[in-house]
Amino acid sequence: MATLLEWTALYALVCVLVGMGCCALRLLVGPSAHDRVLALDTLWMSGMLLAIVLGIRYGTQVYFEFAMLIGLTGFVSTVALTKFLIRGEIIE
């Protein structure tokens, strides 16, 4: 019999995957580049949440380290894309 934590983790996985699908749809059909950057940033955060929920579900530390790497990479890429959209170049 499944415990409450297993059912909760499964529900969280489904919710995060639905959110990732919505972000992917906005990334593909977004009317402007700013909408696409925002959708990509939200997709990175959803990927990080997915790794955290999987870490809770399976009880291993590897997923939490992977979530930290996803978060750092997502932050740096969002800053680079935003700087490119504002100024037209990344490195001055």
OpenMM code with the backbone's topology and positions (N, CA, C; nanometers):
from openmm import Vec3, app, unit

residues = "MET ALA THR LEU LEU GLU TRP THR ALA LEU TYR ALA LEU VAL CYS VAL LEU VAL GLY MET GLY CYS CYS ALA LEU ARG LEU LEU VAL GLY PRO SER ALA HIS ASP ARG VAL LEU ALA LEU ASP THR LEU TRP MET SER GLY MET LEU LEU ALA ILE VAL LEU GLY ILE ARG TYR GLY THR GLN VAL TYR PHE GLU PHE ALA MET LEU ILE GLY LEU THR GLY PHE VAL SER THR VAL ALA LEU THR LYS PHE LEU ILE ARG GLY GLU ILE ILE GLU".split()
positions = [
    Vec3(0.0837, -0.1177, 0.0000),
    Vec3(0.0000, 0.0000, 0.0000),
    Vec3(0.0884, 0.1243, 0.0000),
    Vec3(0.0528, 0.2187, -0.0817),
    Vec3(0.1332, 0.3394, -0.0976),
    Vec3(0.1090, 0.4349, 0.0191),
    Vec3(0.2145, 0.5020, 0.0587),
    Vec3(0.2033, 0.5967, 0.1685),
    Vec3(0.1565, 0.7324, 0.1158),
    Vec3(0.1268, 0.8206, 0.2091),
    Vec3(0.0800, 0.9536, 0.1734),
    Vec3(0.1897, 1.0316, 0.0993),
    Vec3(0.3156, 1.0115, 0.1391),
    Vec3(0.4257, 1.0812, 0.0726),
    Vec3(0.4396, 1.0375, -0.0731),
    Vec3(0.4210, 0.9096, -0.0999),
    Vec3(0.4301, 0.8613, -0.2375),
    Vec3(0.3194, 0.9198, -0.3246),
    Vec3(0.1974, 0.9257, -0.2714),
    Vec3(0.0863, 0.9839, -0.3478),
    Vec3(0.1071, 1.1341, -0.3686),
    Vec3(0.1574, 1.2011, -0.2670),
    Vec3(0.1821, 1.3444, -0.2783),
    Vec3(0.2921, 1.3729, -0.3797),
    Vec3(0.3978, 1.2938, -0.3790),
    Vec3(0.5056, 1.3111, -0.4759),
    Vec3(0.4575, 1.2830, -0.6172),
    Vec3(0.3712, 1.1839, -0.6326),
    Vec3(0.3159, 1.1548, -0.7646),
    Vec3(0.2292, 1.2704, -0.8147),
    Vec3(0.1465, 1.3258, -0.7265),
    Vec3(0.0634, 1.4408, -0.7626),
    Vec3(0.1504, 1.5616, -0.7985),
    Vec3(0.2570, 1.5832, -0.7217),
    Vec3(0.3478, 1.6943, -0.7510),
    Vec3(0.4177, 1.6744, -0.8850),
    Vec3(0.4560, 1.5502, -0.9157),
    Vec3(0.5185, 1.5214, -1.0451),
    Vec3(0.4241, 1.5524, -1.1606),
    Vec3(0.2987, 1.5139, -1.1461),
    Vec3(0.2005, 1.5408, -1.2510),
    Vec3(0.1799, 1.6909, -1.2680),
    Vec3(0.1693, 1.7637, -1.1566),
    Vec3(0.1501, 1.9090, -1.1637),
    Vec3(0.2691, 1.9789, -1.2295),
    Vec3(0.3897, 1.9371, -1.1936),
    Vec3(0.5095, 1.9980, -1.2528),
    Vec3(0.5170, 1.9663, -1.4016),
    Vec3(0.4836, 1.8442, -1.4405),
    Vec3(0.4872, 1.8081, -1.5827),
    Vec3(0.3824, 1.8849, -1.6633),
    Vec3(0.2650, 1.9085, -1.6061),
    Vec3(0.1639, 1.9904, -1.6739),
    Vec3(0.2142, 2.1332, -1.6890),
    Vec3(0.2771, 2.1854, -1.5847),
    Vec3(0.3345, 2.3196, -1.5927),
    Vec3(0.4452, 2.3294, -1.6965),
    Vec3(0.5268, 2.2255, -1.7054),
    Vec3(0.6326, 2.2240, -1.8063),
    Vec3(0.5744, 2.2197, -1.9471),
    Vec3(0.4650, 2.1470, -1.9633),
    Vec3(0.3983, 2.1443, -2.0941),
    Vec3(0.3454, 2.2806, -2.1332),
    Vec3(0.2854, 2.3510, -2.0372),
    Vec3(0.2352, 2.4862, -2.0650),
    Vec3(0.3493, 2.5816, -2.0991),
    Vec3(0.4611, 2.5687, -2.0290),
    Vec3(0.5772, 2.6540, -2.0585),
    Vec3(0.6349, 2.6226, -2.1964),
    Vec3(0.6402, 2.4955, -2.2308),
    Vec3(0.6913, 2.4583, -2.3631),
    Vec3(0.6014, 2.5119, -2.4739),
    Vec3(0.4713, 2.5099, -2.4492),
    Vec3(0.3780, 2.5652, -2.5473),
    Vec3(0.4002, 2.7156, -2.5636),
    Vec3(0.4172, 2.7880, -2.4533),
    Vec3(0.4423, 2.9324, -2.4602),
    Vec3(0.5776, 2.9601, -2.5257),
    Vec3(0.6744, 2.8716, -2.5029),
    Vec3(0.8058, 2.8886, -2.5648),
    Vec3(0.7974, 2.8756, -2.7162),
    Vec3(0.7133, 2.7859, -2.7631),
    Vec3(0.7010, 2.7650, -2.9073),
    Vec3(0.6132, 2.8692, -2.9757),
    Vec3(0.5057, 2.9131, -2.9090),
    Vec3(0.4107, 3.0023, -2.9752),
    Vec3(0.4164, 3.1453, -2.9237),
    Vec3(0.5076, 3.1750, -2.8321),
    Vec3(0.5098, 3.3087, -2.7721),
    Vec3(0.5143, 3.4195, -2.8756),
    Vec3(0.4324, 3.5237, -2.8571),
    Vec3(0.4262, 3.6283, -2.9583),
    Vec3(0.5540, 3.7128, -2.9663),
    Vec3(0.6275, 3.7268, -2.8565),
    Vec3(0.7487, 3.8088, -2.8609),
    Vec3(0.8655, 3.7318, -2.7996),
    Vec3(0.9832, 3.7869, -2.8190),
    Vec3(1.1032, 3.7231, -2.7640),
    Vec3(1.1040, 3.7302, -2.6117),
    Vec3(1.0455, 3.8351, -2.5562),
    Vec3(1.0399, 3.8488, -2.4108),
    Vec3(0.9529, 3.7395, -2.3487),
    Vec3(0.8431, 3.7061, -2.4147),
    Vec3(0.7588, 3.5967, -2.3666),
    Vec3(0.8327, 3.4642, -2.3721),
    Vec3(0.9109, 3.4458, -2.4747),
    Vec3(0.9858, 3.3208, -2.4884),
    Vec3(1.0946, 3.3085, -2.3820),
    Vec3(1.1619, 3.4198, -2.3497),
    Vec3(1.2644, 3.4167, -2.2453),
    Vec3(1.2000, 3.3871, -2.1104),
    Vec3(1.0859, 3.4474, -2.0829),
    Vec3(1.0157, 3.4216, -1.9584),
    Vec3(0.9693, 3.2759, -1.9510),
    Vec3(0.9211, 3.2210, -2.0613),
    Vec3(0.8802, 3.0805, -2.0639),
    Vec3(1.0004, 2.9883, -2.0442),
    Vec3(1.1140, 3.0233, -2.1022),
    Vec3(1.2347, 2.9422, -2.0842),
    Vec3(1.2812, 2.9460, -1.9399),
    Vec3(1.2734, 3.0622, -1.8771),
    Vec3(1.3118, 3.0739, -1.7369),
    Vec3(1.2181, 2.9909, -1.6489),
    Vec3(1.0906, 2.9952, -1.6769),
    Vec3(0.9954, 2.9164, -1.6004),
    Vec3(1.0147, 2.7671, -1.6256),
    Vec3(1.0554, 2.7316, -1.7470),
    Vec3(1.0836, 2.5915, -1.7780),
    Vec3(1.2053, 2.5418, -1.6997),
    Vec3(1.3071, 2.6267, -1.6857),
    Vec3(1.4240, 2.5912, -1.6049),
    Vec3(1.3827, 2.5670, -1.4603),
    Vec3(1.2980, 2.6575, -1.4076),
    Vec3(1.2544, 2.6421, -1.2687),
    Vec3(1.1691, 2.5172, -1.2505),
    Vec3(1.0875, 2.4865, -1.3487),
    Vec3(1.0065, 2.3647, -1.3418),
    Vec3(1.0949, 2.2403, -1.3477),
    Vec3(1.1992, 2.2450, -1.4273),
    Vec3(1.2946, 2.1337, -1.4319),
    Vec3(1.3654, 2.1147, -1.2987),
    Vec3(1.3975, 2.2267, -1.2336),
    Vec3(1.4595, 2.2190, -1.1021),
    Vec3(1.3621, 2.1588, -1.0003),
    Vec3(1.2354, 2.2011, -1.0062),
    Vec3(1.1350, 2.1444, -0.9170),
    Vec3(1.1131, 1.9959, -0.9433),
    Vec3(1.1190, 1.9566, -1.0698),
    Vec3(1.1049, 1.8151, -1.1048),
    Vec3(1.2169, 1.7328, -1.0417),
    Vec3(1.3391, 1.7844, -1.0478),
    Vec3(1.4520, 1.7130, -0.9868),
    Vec3(1.4365, 1.7055, -0.8352),
    Vec3(1.3857, 1.8110, -0.7725),
    Vec3(1.3660, 1.8093, -0.6278),
    Vec3(1.2591, 1.7084, -0.5886),
    Vec3(1.1489, 1.7060, -0.6616),
    Vec3(1.0421, 1.6106, -0.6306),
    Vec3(1.0912, 1.4666, -0.6517),
    Vec3(1.1684, 1.4441, -0.7562),
    Vec3(1.2241, 1.3092, -0.7764),
    Vec3(1.3206, 1.2717, -0.6645),
    Vec3(1.3970, 1.3700, -0.6162),
    Vec3(1.4857, 1.3439, -0.5024),
    Vec3(1.4098, 1.3075, -0.3775),
    Vec3(1.2968, 1.3743, -0.3543),
    Vec3(1.2136, 1.3407, -0.2386),
    Vec3(1.1510, 1.2026, -0.2570),
    Vec3(1.1044, 1.1765, -0.3781),
    Vec3(1.0352, 1.0487, -0.4035),
    Vec3(1.1291, 0.9288, -0.3886),
    Vec3(1.2507, 0.9395, -0.4423),
    Vec3(1.3434, 0.8267, -0.4370),
    Vec3(1.4405, 0.8327, -0.3198),
    Vec3(1.4473, 0.9444, -0.2506),
    Vec3(1.5294, 0.9543, -0.1304),
    Vec3(1.6790, 0.9534, -0.1546),
    Vec3(1.7255, 1.0110, -0.2647),
    Vec3(1.8684, 1.0179, -0.2912),
    Vec3(1.9141, 1.1632, -0.2982),
    Vec3(2.0398, 1.1860, -0.2676),
    Vec3(2.0952, 1.3214, -0.2665),
    Vec3(2.1361, 1.3694, -0.4055),
    Vec3(2.1519, 1.2801, -0.4997),
    Vec3(2.1996, 1.3152, -0.6332),
    Vec3(2.1037, 1.4120, -0.7019),
    Vec3(1.9751, 1.3901, -0.6841),
    Vec3(1.8767, 1.4762, -0.7484),
    Vec3(1.8825, 1.6195, -0.6955),
    Vec3(1.9146, 1.6360, -0.5675),
    Vec3(1.9228, 1.7703, -0.5114),
    Vec3(2.0434, 1.8463, -0.5662),
    Vec3(2.1540, 1.7772, -0.5846),
    Vec3(2.2710, 1.8401, -0.6462),
    Vec3(2.2432, 1.8747, -0.7924),
    Vec3(2.1721, 1.7866, -0.8598),
    Vec3(2.1339, 1.8118, -0.9979),
    Vec3(2.0403, 1.9326, -1.0068),
    Vec3(1.9503, 1.9466, -0.9097),
    Vec3(1.8596, 2.0615, -0.9067),
    Vec3(1.9363, 2.1908, -0.8852),
    Vec3(2.0407, 2.1862, -0.8040),
    Vec3(2.1226, 2.3059, -0.7827),
    Vec3(2.1948, 2.3454, -0.9112),
    Vec3(2.2456, 2.2477, -0.9847),
    Vec3(2.3119, 2.2774, -1.1121),
    Vec3(2.2137, 2.3337, -1.2147),
    Vec3(2.0929, 2.2801, -1.2177),
    Vec3(1.9909, 2.3316, -1.3082),
    Vec3(1.9568, 2.4755, -1.2733),
    Vec3(1.9434, 2.5050, -1.1447),
    Vec3(1.9119, 2.6405, -1.1012),
    Vec3(2.0203, 2.7403, -1.1375),
    Vec3(2.1461, 2.7030, -1.1165),
    Vec3(2.2570, 2.7935, -1.1514),
    Vec3(2.2661, 2.8157, -1.3016),
    Vec3(2.2527, 2.7108, -1.3787),
    Vec3(2.2579, 2.7232, -1.5244),
    Vec3(2.1412, 2.8059, -1.5763),
    Vec3(2.0241, 2.7850, -1.5203),
    Vec3(1.9069, 2.8610, -1.5616),
    Vec3(1.9206, 3.0085, -1.5313),
    Vec3(1.9743, 3.0417, -1.4145),
    Vec3(1.9924, 3.1817, -1.3784),
    Vec3(2.0899, 3.2515, -1.4723),
    Vec3(2.2036, 3.1892, -1.4982),
    Vec3(2.3042, 3.2492, -1.5851),
    Vec3(2.2522, 3.2647, -1.7273),
    Vec3(2.1808, 3.1644, -1.7764),
    Vec3(2.1286, 3.1742, -1.9133),
    Vec3(2.0193, 3.2792, -1.9246),
    Vec3(1.9369, 3.2939, -1.8226),
    Vec3(1.8331, 3.3966, -1.8264),
    Vec3(1.8943, 3.5362, -1.8244),
    Vec3(1.9967, 3.5556, -1.7434),
    Vec3(2.0642, 3.6856, -1.7403),
    Vec3(2.1297, 3.7154, -1.8745),
    Vec3(2.1924, 3.6152, -1.9357),
    Vec3(2.2566, 3.6361, -2.0655),
    Vec3(2.1545, 3.6678, -2.1745),
    Vec3(2.0439, 3.5952, -2.1773),
    Vec3(1.9405, 3.6218, -2.2784),
    Vec3(1.8763, 3.7588, -2.2586),
    Vec3(1.8530, 3.7975, -2.1345),
    Vec3(1.7945, 3.9286, -2.1070),
    Vec3(1.8900, 4.0398, -2.1472),
    Vec3(2.0170, 4.0230, -2.1178),
    Vec3(2.1152, 4.1235, -2.1577),
    Vec3(2.1242, 4.1327, -2.3097),
    Vec3(2.1143, 4.0196, -2.3770),
    Vec3(2.1168, 4.0211, -2.5227),
    Vec3(1.9942, 4.0928, -2.5792),
    Vec3(1.8775, 4.0702, -2.5212),
    Vec3(1.7566, 4.1362, -2.5705),
    Vec3(1.7587, 4.2869, -2.5448),
    Vec3(1.8180, 4.3285, -2.4338),
    Vec3(1.8214, 4.4706, -2.4015),
    Vec3(1.9271, 4.5443, -2.4822),
    Vec3(2.0492, 4.4930, -2.4868),
    Vec3(2.1602, 4.5651, -2.5481),
    Vec3(2.2007, 4.5152, -2.6862),
    Vec3(2.1643, 4.3935, -2.7206),
    Vec3(2.2018, 4.3398, -2.8504),
    Vec3(2.3334, 4.2673, -2.8520),
    Vec3(2.4034, 4.2638, -2.7364),
    Vec3(2.5286, 4.1905, -2.7269),
    Vec3(2.5427, 4.1398, -2.5830),
    Vec3(2.6188, 4.0350, -2.5652),
    Vec3(2.6348, 3.9772, -2.4320),
    Vec3(2.7648, 4.0247, -2.3703),
    Vec3(2.8720, 4.0196, -2.4465),
    Vec3(3.0034, 4.0598, -2.3953),
    Vec3(3.0365, 4.1974, -2.4508),
    Vec3(3.0702, 4.2875, -2.3600),
    Vec3(3.0993, 4.4250, -2.4044),
    Vec3(3.2465, 4.4461, -2.4279),
] * unit.nanometer
topology = app.Topology()
chain = topology.addChain("A")
for resn in residues:
    res = topology.addResidue(resn, chain)
    for name in ("N", "CA", "C"):
        topology.addAtom(name, app.Element.getBySymbol(name[0]), res)
